[in-house]
Amino acid sequence: MPLNSEKDPQKPRLFADLRRAAIEVAFIIFLFYSNLLMGEFNRVNGRGKTFAVALSDIFTVKNFAIAIVAASIGYVVFEHLRKKP
């Protein structure tokens, strides 16, 4: 039976850091897609333009790749600013 002193104190901290990073990146991706959706409706608000059509226009592989790259860069920049003295 392992003692409490044998546990790795870094493991819970690492999990908390990864969870915070995932939440922040997901929030940046949410903002990216909400901005795309608003732009899609403002740009082309023609006849027959439904919410489903707008969603199919913005959820593409290219947009997802851009969202992941932008969210990762945003996370790194905010982490740098957060840790800066």
N, CA, C and O atoms as CSV, one atom per row, in Angstrom:
chain,resi,resn,atom,element,x,y,z
A,1,MET,N,N,0.844,-1.173,0.000
A,1,MET,CA,C,0.000,0.000,0.000
A,1,MET,C,C,0.896,1.245,0.000
A,1,MET,O,O,1.684,1.430,0.928
A,2,PRO,N,N,0.786,2.114,-1.042
A,2,PRO,CA,C,1.652,3.287,-1.118
A,2,PRO,C,C,1.243,4.348,-0.100
A,2,PRO,O,O,0.066,4.533,0.211
A,3,LEU,N,N,2.240,5.016,0.390
A,3,LEU,CA,C,2.006,6.120,1.309
A,3,LEU,C,C,1.714,7.398,0.532
A,3,LEU,O,O,2.052,7.500,-0.647
A,4,ASN,N,N,1.098,8.357,1.177
A,4,ASN,CA,C,0.782,9.623,0.521
A,4,ASN,C,C,2.028,10.379,0.088
A,4,ASN,O,O,1.983,11.135,-0.883
A,5,SER,N,N,3.135,10.189,0.789
A,5,SER,CA,C,4.364,10.886,0.435
A,5,SER,C,C,4.963,10.352,-0.866
A,5,SER,O,O,5.817,11.005,-1.466
A,6,GLU,N,N,4.523,9.172,-1.306
A,6,GLU,CA,C,5.044,8.594,-2.537
A,6,GLU,C,C,4.307,9.083,-3.781
A,6,GLU,O,O,4.758,8.836,-4.899
A,7,LYS,N,N,3.187,9.768,-3.603
A,7,LYS,CA,C,2.441,10.268,-4.756
A,7,LYS,C,C,3.199,11.404,-5.428
A,7,LYS,O,O,3.937,12.150,-4.786
A,8,ASP,N,N,3.002,11.512,-6.714
A,8,ASP,CA,C,3.642,12.575,-7.476
A,8,ASP,C,C,2.817,13.854,-7.353
A,8,ASP,O,O,1.686,13.892,-7.837
A,9,PRO,N,N,3.346,14.896,-6.722
A,9,PRO,CA,C,2.558,16.119,-6.549
A,9,PRO,C,C,2.350,16.886,-7.856
A,9,PRO,O,O,1.477,17.752,-7.921
A,10,GLN,N,N,3.127,16.589,-8.889
A,10,GLN,CA,C,3.001,17.289,-10.157
A,10,GLN,C,C,1.831,16.768,-10.991
A,10,GLN,O,O,1.309,17.494,-11.837
A,11,LYS,N,N,1.414,15.525,-10.766
A,11,LYS,CA,C,0.375,14.922,-11.593
A,11,LYS,C,C,-0.966,15.659,-11.495
A,11,LYS,O,O,-1.558,15.952,-12.534
A,12,PRO,N,N,-1.471,15.970,-10.300
A,12,PRO,CA,C,-2.721,16.738,-10.250
A,12,PRO,C,C,-2.585,18.118,-10.874
A,12,PRO,O,O,-3.523,18.604,-11.505
A,13,ARG,N,N,-1.447,18.747,-10.709
A,13,ARG,CA,C,-1.222,20.074,-11.292
A,13,ARG,C,C,-1.198,19.990,-12.816
A,13,ARG,O,O,-1.750,20.851,-13.501
A,14,LEU,N,N,-0.558,18.949,-13.340
A,14,LEU,CA,C,-0.505,18.769,-14.784
A,14,LEU,C,C,-1.909,18.566,-15.350
A,14,LEU,O,O,-2.254,19.136,-16.386
A,15,PHE,N,N,-2.710,17.759,-14.674
A,15,PHE,CA,C,-4.085,17.532,-15.124
A,15,PHE,C,C,-4.887,18.831,-15.106
A,15,PHE,O,O,-5.663,19.096,-16.024
A,16,ALA,N,N,-4.703,19.631,-14.072
A,16,ALA,CA,C,-5.415,20.915,-13.977
A,16,ALA,C,C,-4.972,21.865,-15.084
A,16,ALA,O,O,-5.799,22.574,-15.658
A,17,ASP,N,N,-3.689,21.885,-15.388
A,17,ASP,CA,C,-3.180,22.748,-16.465
A,17,ASP,C,C,-3.720,22.310,-17.822
A,17,ASP,O,O,-4.111,23.145,-18.638
A,18,LEU,N,N,-3.741,20.999,-18.061
A,18,LEU,CA,C,-4.264,20.498,-19.339
A,18,LEU,C,C,-5.757,20.778,-19.481
A,18,LEU,O,O,-6.237,21.117,-20.562
A,19,ARG,N,N,-6.480,20.630,-18.374
A,19,ARG,CA,C,-7.915,20.907,-18.403
A,19,ARG,C,C,-8.176,22.392,-18.683
A,19,ARG,O,O,-9.057,22.729,-19.473
A,20,ARG,N,N,-7.413,23.272,-18.038
A,20,ARG,CA,C,-7.573,24.702,-18.267
A,20,ARG,C,C,-7.227,25.064,-19.715
A,20,ARG,O,O,-7.917,25.876,-20.333
A,21,ALA,N,N,-6.167,24.468,-20.254
A,21,ALA,CA,C,-5.775,24.721,-21.639
A,21,ALA,C,C,-6.872,24.266,-22.600
A,21,ALA,O,O,-7.190,24.974,-23.555
A,22,ALA,N,N,-7.445,23.102,-22.358
A,22,ALA,CA,C,-8.509,22.592,-23.233
A,22,ALA,C,C,-9.739,23.496,-23.175
A,22,ALA,O,O,-10.367,23.754,-24.201
A,23,ILE,N,N,-10.081,23.973,-21.992
A,23,ILE,CA,C,-11.238,24.861,-21.860
A,23,ILE,C,C,-10.991,26.182,-22.567
A,23,ILE,O,O,-11.880,26.688,-23.252
A,24,GLU,N,N,-9.794,26.752,-22.413
A,24,GLU,CA,C,-9.492,28.030,-23.053
A,24,GLU,C,C,-9.460,27.899,-24.572
A,24,GLU,O,O,-9.971,28.766,-25.280
A,25,VAL,N,N,-8.865,26.823,-25.076
A,25,VAL,CA,C,-8.827,26.612,-26.525
A,25,VAL,C,C,-10.238,26.393,-27.056
A,25,VAL,O,O,-10.584,26.917,-28.115
A,26,ALA,N,N,-11.055,25.633,-26.344
A,26,ALA,CA,C,-12.440,25.403,-26.777
A,26,ALA,C,C,-13.226,26.711,-26.796
A,26,ALA,O,O,-14.053,26.919,-27.684
A,27,PHE,N,N,-12.984,27.585,-25.839
A,27,PHE,CA,C,-13.683,28.867,-25.816
A,27,PHE,C,C,-13.262,29.741,-26.993
A,27,PHE,O,O,-14.104,30.415,-27.587
A,28,ILE,N,N,-11.982,29.742,-27.339
A,28,ILE,CA,C,-11.516,30.512,-28.497
A,28,ILE,C,C,-12.133,29.950,-29.773
A,28,ILE,O,O,-12.519,30.714,-30.658
A,29,ILE,N,N,-12.232,28.620,-29.880
A,29,ILE,CA,C,-12.867,28.005,-31.052
A,29,ILE,C,C,-14.346,28.375,-31.114
A,29,ILE,O,O,-14.873,28.640,-32.194
A,30,PHE,N,N,-15.021,28.393,-29.962
A,30,PHE,CA,C,-16.422,28.815,-29.922
A,30,PHE,C,C,-16.573,30.247,-30.433
A,30,PHE,O,O,-17.480,30.531,-31.216
A,31,LEU,N,N,-15.701,31.141,-30.002
A,31,LEU,CA,C,-15.767,32.527,-30.469
A,31,LEU,C,C,-15.506,32.612,-31.972
A,31,LEU,O,O,-16.147,33.397,-32.672
A,32,PHE,N,N,-14.572,31.811,-32.466
A,32,PHE,CA,C,-14.266,31.787,-33.894
A,32,PHE,C,C,-15.485,31.367,-34.708
A,32,PHE,O,O,-15.842,32.020,-35.689
A,33,TYR,N,N,-16.124,30.268,-34.291
A,33,TYR,CA,C,-17.278,29.778,-35.045
A,33,TYR,C,C,-18.498,30.688,-34.896
A,33,TYR,O,O,-19.273,30.826,-35.842
A,34,SER,N,N,-18.682,31.299,-33.754
A,34,SER,CA,C,-19.812,32.228,-33.619
A,34,SER,C,C,-19.596,33.448,-34.501
A,34,SER,O,O,-20.550,33.977,-35.073
A,35,ASN,N,N,-18.355,33.898,-34.618
A,35,ASN,CA,C,-18.053,35.012,-35.508
A,35,ASN,C,C,-18.290,34.619,-36.967
A,35,ASN,O,O,-18.834,35.408,-37.741
A,36,LEU,N,N,-17.889,33.414,-37.343
A,36,LEU,CA,C,-18.148,32.941,-38.705
A,36,LEU,C,C,-19.649,32.852,-38.992
A,36,LEU,O,O,-20.101,33.220,-40.076
A,37,LEU,N,N,-20.404,32.369,-38.031
A,37,LEU,CA,C,-21.845,32.229,-38.225
A,37,LEU,C,C,-22.518,33.590,-38.392
A,37,LEU,O,O,-23.377,33.760,-39.257
A,38,MET,N,N,-22.128,34.552,-37.569
A,38,MET,CA,C,-22.690,35.902,-37.714
A,38,MET,C,C,-22.317,36.497,-39.063
A,38,MET,O,O,-23.149,37.124,-39.720
A,39,GLY,N,N,-21.077,36.303,-39.477
A,39,GLY,CA,C,-20.641,36.807,-40.778
A,39,GLY,C,C,-21.374,36.137,-41.927
A,39,GLY,O,O,-21.690,36.779,-42.929
A,40,GLU,N,N,-21.643,34.855,-41.782
A,40,GLU,CA,C,-22.364,34.119,-42.828
A,40,GLU,C,C,-23.773,34.674,-43.014
A,40,GLU,O,O,-24.241,34.804,-44.145
A,41,PHE,N,N,-24.446,34.998,-41.931
A,41,PHE,CA,C,-25.795,35.531,-42.040
A,41,PHE,C,C,-25.800,36.990,-42.493
A,41,PHE,O,O,-26.731,37.418,-43.175
A,42,ASN,N,N,-24.789,37.747,-42.129
A,42,ASN,CA,C,-24.732,39.147,-42.573
A,42,ASN,C,C,-24.343,39.260,-44.032
A,42,ASN,O,O,-24.839,40.138,-44.738
A,43,ARG,N,N,-23.467,38.387,-44.494
A,43,ARG,CA,C,-22.979,38.448,-45.869
A,43,ARG,C,C,-24.043,37.987,-46.862
A,43,ARG,O,O,-24.325,38.664,-47.851
A,44,VAL,N,N,-24.615,36.847,-46.586
A,44,VAL,CA,C,-25.596,36.272,-47.507
A,44,VAL,C,C,-26.851,35.942,-46.716
A,44,VAL,O,O,-26.974,34.853,-46.156
A,45,ASN,N,N,-27.764,36.870,-46.675
A,45,ASN,CA,C,-29.023,36.624,-45.986
A,45,ASN,C,C,-30.135,36.532,-47.033
A,45,ASN,O,O,-31.166,37.201,-46.949
A,46,GLY,N,N,-29.878,35.678,-48.018
A,46,GLY,CA,C,-30.810,35.561,-49.119
A,46,GLY,C,C,-31.940,34.599,-48.840
A,46,GLY,O,O,-32.035,33.989,-47.775
A,47,ARG,N,N,-32.780,34.490,-49.827
A,47,ARG,CA,C,-33.923,33.592,-49.737
A,47,ARG,C,C,-33.442,32.145,-49.676
A,47,ARG,O,O,-32.571,31.738,-50.444
A,48,GLY,N,N,-34.009,31.385,-48.770
A,48,GLY,CA,C,-33.642,29.986,-48.637
A,48,GLY,C,C,-32.429,29.755,-47.750
A,48,GLY,O,O,-32.001,28.614,-47.575
A,49,LYS,N,N,-31.875,30.811,-47.193
A,49,LYS,CA,C,-30.714,30.672,-46.308
A,49,LYS,C,C,-31.208,30.308,-44.913
A,49,LYS,O,O,-31.752,31.150,-44.198
A,50,THR,N,N,-31.020,29.077,-44.541
A,50,THR,CA,C,-31.476,28.616,-43.244
A,50,THR,C,C,-30.286,28.433,-42.308
A,50,THR,O,O,-29.128,28.496,-42.720
A,51,PHE,N,N,-30.600,28.209,-41.065
A,51,PHE,CA,C,-29.562,27.984,-40.076
A,51,PHE,C,C,-28.747,26.738,-40.427
A,51,PHE,O,O,-27.526,26.731,-40.273
A,52,ALA,N,N,-29.408,25.706,-40.888
A,52,ALA,CA,C,-28.713,24.463,-41.254
A,52,ALA,C,C,-27.757,24.690,-42.424
A,52,ALA,O,O,-26.655,24.142,-42.440
A,53,VAL,N,N,-28.169,25.490,-43.393
A,53,VAL,CA,C,-27.298,25.790,-44.536
A,53,VAL,C,C,-26.087,26.592,-44.075
A,53,VAL,O,O,-24.965,26.339,-44.514
A,54,ALA,N,N,-26.315,27.555,-43.192
A,54,ALA,CA,C,-25.207,28.358,-42.676
A,54,ALA,C,C,-24.225,27.483,-41.894
A,54,ALA,O,O,-23.012,27.647,-42.021
A,55,LEU,N,N,-24.742,26.561,-41.092
A,55,LEU,CA,C,-23.860,25.668,-40.344
A,55,LEU,C,C,-23.042,24.776,-41.271
A,55,LEU,O,O,-21.859,24.535,-41.031
A,56,SER,N,N,-23.684,24.288,-42.332
A,56,SER,CA,C,-22.940,23.435,-43.263
A,56,SER,C,C,-21.881,24.235,-44.021
A,56,SER,O,O,-20.866,23.678,-44.438
A,57,ASP,N,N,-22.111,25.535,-44.200
A,57,ASP,CA,C,-21.113,26.381,-44.863
A,57,ASP,C,C,-19.901,26.657,-43.985
A,57,ASP,O,O,-18.782,26.757,-44.490
A,58,ILE,N,N,-20.108,26.782,-42.686
A,58,ILE,CA,C,-18.977,27.173,-41.830
A,58,ILE,C,C,-18.242,25.988,-41.206
A,58,ILE,O,O,-17.067,26.123,-40.866
A,59,PHE,N,N,-18.885,24.843,-41.046
A,59,PHE,CA,C,-18.208,23.693,-40.453
A,59,PHE,C,C,-17.535,22.869,-41.550
A,59,PHE,O,O,-18.072,21.872,-42.033
A,60,THR,N,N,-16.343,23.325,-41.920
A,60,THR,CA,C,-15.544,22.631,-42.925
A,60,THR,C,C,-14.202,22.251,-42.308
A,60,THR,O,O,-13.845,22.727,-41.231
A,61,VAL,N,N,-13.474,21.398,-42.996
A,61,VAL,CA,C,-12.161,20.972,-42.512
A,61,VAL,C,C,-11.199,22.161,-42.474
A,61,VAL,O,O,-10.422,22.305,-41.530
A,62,LYS,N,N,-11.253,23.014,-43.505
A,62,LYS,CA,C,-10.385,24.196,-43.538
A,62,LYS,C,C,-10.660,25.121,-42.358
A,62,LYS,O,O,-9.732,25.568,-41.684
A,63,ASN,N,N,-11.926,25.403,-42.113
A,63,ASN,CA,C,-12.268,26.276,-40.993
A,63,ASN,C,C,-11.863,25.669,-39.664
A,63,ASN,O,O,-11.417,26.385,-38.768
A,64,PHE,N,N,-12.011,24.357,-39.521
A,64,PHE,CA,C,-11.616,23.709,-38.284
A,64,PHE,C,C,-10.106,23.785,-38.078
A,64,PHE,O,O,-9.638,24.015,-36.963
A,65,ALA,N,N,-9.344,23.592,-39.157
A,65,ALA,CA,C,-7.884,23.698,-39.061
A,65,ALA,C,C,-7.469,25.121,-38.676
A,65,ALA,O,O,-6.587,25.314,-37.838
A,66,ILE,N,N,-8.109,26.105,-39.292
A,66,ILE,CA,C,-7.822,27.500,-38.955
A,66,ILE,C,C,-8.177,27.774,-37.501
A,66,ILE,O,O,-7.430,28.458,-36.802
A,67,ALA,N,N,-9.306,27.249,-37.037
A,67,ALA,CA,C,-9.735,27.458,-35.656
A,67,ALA,C,C,-8.744,26.840,-34.677
A,67,ALA,O,O,-8.419,27.458,-33.663
A,68,ILE,N,N,-8.263,25.648,-34.957
A,68,ILE,CA,C,-7.309,24.985,-34.064
A,68,ILE,C,C,-5.995,25.760,-34.003
A,68,ILE,O,O,-5.451,25.981,-32.922
A,69,VAL,N,N,-5.489,26.170,-35.159
A,69,VAL,CA,C,-4.227,26.923,-35.195
A,69,VAL,C,C,-4.387,28.265,-34.480
A,69,VAL,O,O,-3.543,28.639,-33.666
A,70,ALA,N,N,-5.462,28.984,-34.780
A,70,ALA,CA,C,-5.684,30.284,-34.150
A,70,ALA,C,C,-5.887,30.151,-32.643
A,70,ALA,O,O,-5.373,30.969,-31.880
A,71,ALA,N,N,-6.620,29.146,-32.207
A,71,ALA,CA,C,-6.852,28.942,-30.779
A,71,ALA,C,C,-5.556,28.572,-30.066
A,71,ALA,O,O,-5.319,29.016,-28.943
A,72,SER,N,N,-4.728,27.776,-30.700
A,72,SER,CA,C,-3.451,27.403,-30.088
A,72,SER,C,C,-2.535,28.618,-29.956
A,72,SER,O,O,-1.900,28.812,-28.919
A,73,ILE,N,N,-2.469,29.427,-30.999
A,73,ILE,CA,C,-1.666,30.651,-30.931
A,73,ILE,C,C,-2.221,31.588,-29.867
A,73,ILE,O,O,-1.463,32.166,-29.088
A,74,GLY,N,N,-3.526,31.736,-29.832
A,74,GLY,CA,C,-4.145,32.592,-28.826
A,74,GLY,C,C,-3.861,32.112,-27.419
A,74,GLY,O,O,-3.587,32.917,-26.528
A,75,TYR,N,N,-3.923,30.816,-27.213
A,75,TYR,CA,C,-3.640,30.260,-25.888
A,75,TYR,C,C,-2.200,30.542,-25.480
A,75,TYR,O,O,-1.944,30.948,-24.347
A,76,VAL,N,N,-1.264,30.330,-26.391
A,76,VAL,CA,C,0.151,30.561,-26.077
A,76,VAL,C,C,0.395,32.035,-25.755
A,76,VAL,O,O,1.119,32.352,-24.812
A,77,VAL,N,N,-0.204,32.932,-26.532
A,77,VAL,CA,C,-0.029,34.365,-26.287
A,77,VAL,C,C,-0.600,34.754,-24.924
A,77,VAL,O,O,0.051,35.473,-24.166
A,78,PHE,N,N,-1.811,34.286,-24.604
A,78,PHE,CA,C,-2.404,34.638,-23.318
A,78,PHE,C,C,-1.643,34.023,-22.150
A,78,PHE,O,O,-1.546,34.639,-21.089
A,79,GLU,N,N,-1.105,32.825,-22.325
A,79,GLU,CA,C,-0.291,32.225,-21.265
A,79,GLU,C,C,0.985,33.036,-21.048
A,79,GLU,O,O,1.413,33.240,-19.912
A,80,HIS,N,N,1.580,33.489,-22.129
A,80,HIS,CA,C,2.777,34.321,-22.017
A,80,HIS,C,C,2.465,35.623,-21.287
A,80,HIS,O,O,3.221,36.042,-20.411
A,81,LEU,N,N,1.350,36.264,-21.648
A,81,LEU,CA,C,0.965,37.502,-20.993
A,81,LEU,C,C,0.584,37.274,-19.531
A,81,LEU,O,O,0.837,38.126,-18.680
A,82,ARG,N,N,-0.017,36.140,-19.247
A,82,ARG,CA,C,-0.426,35.826,-17.881
A,82,ARG,C,C,0.786,35.616,-16.972
A,82,ARG,O,O,0.750,35.998,-15.802
A,83,LYS,N,N,1.850,35.018,-17.488
A,83,LYS,CA,C,3.040,34.709,-16.685
A,83,LYS,C,C,4.067,35.822,-16.694
A,83,LYS,O,O,5.043,35.775,-15.945
A,84,LYS,N,N,3.858,36.826,-17.537
A,84,LYS,CA,C,4.798,37.937,-17.617
A,84,LYS,C,C,4.705,38.778,-16.333
A,84,LYS,O,O,3.607,39.092,-15.875
A,85,PRO,N,N,5.864,39.141,-15.751
A,85,PRO,CA,C,5.821,39.907,-14.489
A,85,PRO,C,C,5.323,41.317,-14.616
A,85,PRO,O,O,5.250,42.038,-13.621
